[in-house]
């Protein structure tokens, strides 16, 4: 009865492994790494460099958007943060790394879209 559900396994004698299999495997790993580099690592590095350049160019009066979605105008630029005025008389300090993009006229100067 069990033979209906479970097939009989027949052992097969395999031949010897083909010569040169290690070199082709190494070549395949190299190609996979190259594809991952050009599709993932390189674009991420370019984005990081562009963000660093944008953060270095921040100045008082620029309008920007933070990662959390706060919109405001820079009141002061400090060492590792910017003081952002989000409403008249309301100022918050935001880390420079958390600036998502520059909005307004300054974005047009940098060639970015709103």
Helices and strands as residue ranges (DSSP letters): G 2-4, H 21-36, I 37-41, H 42-56, E 63-66, E 71-77, E 81-87, E 90-95, G 96-98, E 99-103, H 105-110
